Amino acid sequence: MTQHLLKLAVGVDDNDHLSRIQKERLQKEGVLRHFTRNAPRRREDVLDGGSLYWVIRGVIRARQRLVDIESGLRREDGAPLCAFVLDPKLVRTQPVSFRPFQGWRYLSEEKAPKDLDASMASAQDMPEEMARELRVLGLL
């Protein structure tokens, strides 16, 4: 059963900003990793088609397929470290509000927002309240 992960993109303004940051990291390191302290216990379920969904300014806005999870790493101070290896392709999703949290969270397949298609791409940058009202009206 596929599991997804949810992570806050702290200090990121929007999808374009996240994309620029990741392109720089990819050029520098050759592989795209996001580091966190704890490794998921459901590793196999997460790597069975799971994605890392990004919460940007209180709204889930994008996802990236998880390619691998590297655990057992250590920081210089000896603290545990885990690396989520990500597919460089950033996929925009339907915007869904999400409260702040620390670390990462599991996100079930049923609760994961759907990907945006080309006709819905303009909804990505509109205020969440407006997008919600348009969805209720069936216009988005």
N, C-alpha and C positions, 0 to 999 in steps of 0.2 A: 504494500500500500504506500503510494507516494506521499511524502511529507515535504512541505516547503518550510523555509525559514523567513523570519521577518526581522529587519534590522533598521535602526534609525540611521539616517545619513546626516550626522551632526555637522553643522557648519556649511551645509549644501543648500543653495538657494532654489534650484530647480533641476530638471533633467539635463539641460544643456551644461550646467555647471558640473554635475556629476560626471557627465560624459567627458568633459575637458580634463577633469582631475584624473579619471581613469586612463585616458589616452596618454597622458604624461607618464603615469606609472608604468603602463604597458611598454612604452618606448624605452624607459629607463631599465626595467627589470626583465622584460621579455615574456613575463607571465603576469596575469592579473590576480592578485591575492588581497583578501581583506582579513585583517588580523583581529582576533577576539580572544578572550581568556578561556572560555569553556567550550569544549567540543560537544556536539550533540550525541546523545546516547543512541539515537535512532539513525545512526550513520547510513546504514544500508537503505533504509526507507527514503532518506533525503537524497542519496545518490541515485535512486531509482527514478530519475526524471524530475527531481525537485529543483526549485529555483530559490534564489534569495530575493525577497521582495523588499524594496527600499521605501521607507517612510521619510518623506521630505517635507519639512515644515508642517507636520501633523497630518499628512495625507499620503497614503500608499499611492505612488505614481509610476513605479517602474519595477522591473524584475530582470534578473540575469540567471541563466541556467548554472547550477552548481556542477562543476566538472570533477572536483575532488575535495576532500577534507584532510588536511595535514595536521595531525595532533601529536602531542608529545614534545612539542617544541618548547623552548625556554627563552625568556627575555634575559637581558644582561643581569638583572637583579634576581634571577632564579625563579621568577613567577611563571606559571604555566601559560602556554600560548597555543592557539589553534589558528590555522589559516584556511579560509574558504577560498578555493581556487575557482575563479569565475570565468564563464564564457564572456569574451569582450563585448558581445552584442547586447546592448541595453534595449529591452522591449518595454515600451510604454504600456501602462495598464489604465483601466478605468479608475479615476480618482475615488478613493474611499478614505474617509476620516479615520484616524487611529490615534489613541491617546499615547502620551509619552511613556517610555519604559526604559529600563537599563538592560544592556546585553542584547540578546536576541530571543526570539520566541518561535515556537512551532506555529505553522499556519496550515490548516487542513486544506485539502483539495477543494472541498465544498465552499470554504470561506475565502478562498483566494480570488482576488478580482480578475476579471477577464481582460485579455489583451485588447488594446485599442486598435480598431481597424482605421484605414485612411479617412473614412468619413467622420470618425469621431476624434481625430487628432486635434482639432481646434478646441475641444473640450478640455484638453490637458492643461491649458494655461488659464482657464477661467476660474473664478473663485469657487470654492467647494460648495458653498450654499446655493449659488446659481446653478451649478451642474446638477446638484441634487434635485432642485425644483424642476429642471428640464427633464431629468430622468423620470420623476413622478408623473409628469405630463406626457411621457412617452416620446419626447422630442429628442432625446439623446439615447 
